[in-house]
């Protein structure tokens, strides 16, 4: 049974048996608040989170092995929301062809970032814990990046030529979209949604040819592509 420390100033009552999930929910909400307040993970520790919630630090370790696992769990629902909106946009454009399905997902990404600036900031603009590459395949951002990479692969399979190798194209597309929406956030630019989507369309049109070839249209791999593929697995970013 998880309880509060004797010296807890908040006086949080002991959790009854079966209330561990409640504690987990409270912990994740606290992580989101602290990241939003501090703007990075520099001051975020298990002890700081425990103090925010009103429990003993060892209680946090019952649910999370380390800070990275804690932060990723706190942000997972936001990546899931974005991936779900991209998936819905993809399905809604199913009859328009693979290139337009990719465009629909790109638009959904931009709209989510513009409509949910606080969520997006926590997901992509607040520094998160550094981990070794081998752990990055578990980062919840994979839910989003996998959709972009899969949509680009579908375009190439359908004969729409990519101007960059697949992994490089996927990373270029994401960083371009991120740059567009981050400028709006950081500079408080009041550009209309149409302007942002138009710029996103231009990026997509550079990366994916409109005219179809007679077969799969993947460009040759480059040294950069091999580097990306080695450090980012199919299950990762």
N, C-alpha and C positions, 0 to 999 in steps of 0.2 A: 504494500500500500504506500502511495506517494503522499508525503505531507510537507508542511512548511518547516523551515528551520526554527529553532527556538528563538533566534534573534531577529526573525523577520519583522520588519516594522509595519508591513501592510496588514498583518493579522489575517492573511488568507486562510480559510478553514481547510482542514485536512480533506483530501479527496477520499470519498468512500470507495470501496471496492468497485471496480468497473468504471471509474471516472477518469482513467488515464487518458482517454481520448479527449476529454474536456481540457485537461492540462495541455495536451499537445496543441489543441486549437488555440489556447491562450498564449502559448509560447510562440507559435507562428505569427499570431497577430502582433505580439510584442516586437518580434524581429522586424516586421514590416514598418512599425512605427519608428523604431530606432534607426533603421536604414534611411527612412524618409527624413528624419530629423537631422542625422549626422552627415548624410550625403556620401558615405563610404563605409567600408567594414573596419576601418582602422581601430575604432574604439569598441567595436562589437566583440564581446567575449561571452562565454557561457555564464560567467558571474554577473555581467551586466544584464543579460537577458533574464536571469533568475531574479535579480533585484527588481526588474521592471514588472515581472509577473507576481513576485511575492512568494517565491519558493527557494529551497536550498539548491545551490548549483548542481550537486550530484543528481538531483531529480531530472535535470535537463539531459544528462548523459544516459538516463534510462531510455530515452527516445531517439537521441542523435549522437553519433560517434564523435563528431567534431564540428567546427564552425562551418565548413563548407557544406556538409550534409544538412546542417540546420538552415543555412541561408537558401540553399536550393529548394528545400522542402517548403520554405515560406513563400517562394516565388513561383512554385510549380503551377498553382491555379491560374496565374496570370498567363503563363505560356500556354496552358491548356485552353484558356479563353481565346487567345489569339489564333492558335491552331484550329480551333473549332470554327471560328469565323472564316478563316481561309478555306477550310474544308466545305463549309456551306456555300461560299462563293464559287468554289470549283464545281460543285454539284449543280448549282443554278445555271452555270454556263456550259453544261455538259454537251449540249447540242451545237455549240458554236465552234468546236474544234479545239485541239490541244493548245494552240497558241493563245487563243482568247481565254481558255481556262486558266492559263498561267497569268494572263493580264488581270483576270478577275481576282486571283489570289493576291497579286501585287497591290491591287486597289484596296482589298480587304486589309492588308497589312498597314497601308498608309492611313486608312480610315481609323483603324484601331488605335494607332499611335496618336492621331490628332484628337480623337474623341476621349482617349484615356491617358492623358499626358502623365498623370501621377503613376499609374501602373507601368507605363512604358519607361519612365525614368528609372524606376526600381529595377526593371528587367534588363535595360541596356545602357543606362547612363550613370548608374551608381556602381562604384567599384566593388567587385565581389571577391571572395577569398581566392588566392592563388593556389592551384593544385597542379600535380604532375599531369602530363598529357594523357596518361593511361586512365585517368579518372574522368576526363572530359566527355567520354561517351555516355556518362550518366547525367550530364547536365540537362535540365529540362528544356533548354533552348533547342535541343535536338528535335523537339516536336515541331518547331517552326522551320528550321533549316532543312529538315528532311522533306518538307512539303515543297519548298522552292527547288531543291535538287531533283526531286522526283518529277516535278512539272517540267523542268528544263530537259530532263532525260526523255520524257514523253514527246517533247517537241522534236528533239533530235531523232528519235525513233520514227517519228512520222515524216521525216524528211525536211524539217525546218533546220537549216544549218546554224550551229552555234559558232560564234566568232572566237570563242575561247574554249579550251577543254572543260569538261563538265564541272569538276570541282572548282576550277578557277572561275568559271562563269557563275556558279552558285554563290561563291564568296563575293565576287564583284557585284552581283545583283543585290545581295543583302547589304553590303557596306554602302552601296549607292543609296538604297532606300533609307537606311539608317541615317546617312548624312543629310538627306532631304528633310526628314522629320525632326532630326536633332537641331538643325538650324532654326526651324520654326520654334522649337521649345526654348533653346538657349538665348535666342535673340528676341523672343516674343514677337516674331514676325506674324502679322495678321493676314497672311496670304490665304486666299480662298482654297477650299478643297480642290476645286477644278485646276488651280495652278499646280498644286502638289501632284495631283494625279497625272497632269500633262507632262510634268518633268519625269515622273516615274515611267510613263509610256515611252518617252524618248530613250531612257536607259534600256528598257526592255527591247525596243526596236534595234538598238545597237548590238545587243547580245544575241538576238534570235532573228534569223532571216525570215522574211514574210513569204518568199517564194519557196515552194517545196521542191526538193530534189527527188530522184527516183528511188531513193532508199535512205537508210540511216545516215545522218549528217553530223558525225562527230569529228572535230578537227584533231590532228595529231597531238599526242601528249607533249608537254614541255617539261623541262627540269622543275619549273615551279609547280606544275601539276603533280609530279611525282612526290614533291616535298609535301604538298597539301594532303595527298592521298595517304602518305605514310603517317602523318600526325593526326589525321581526322578519319576515323573509321566510318564504315557505312552506318553504324549505329550512333555515331557522334555528331558533332557540329558540322 
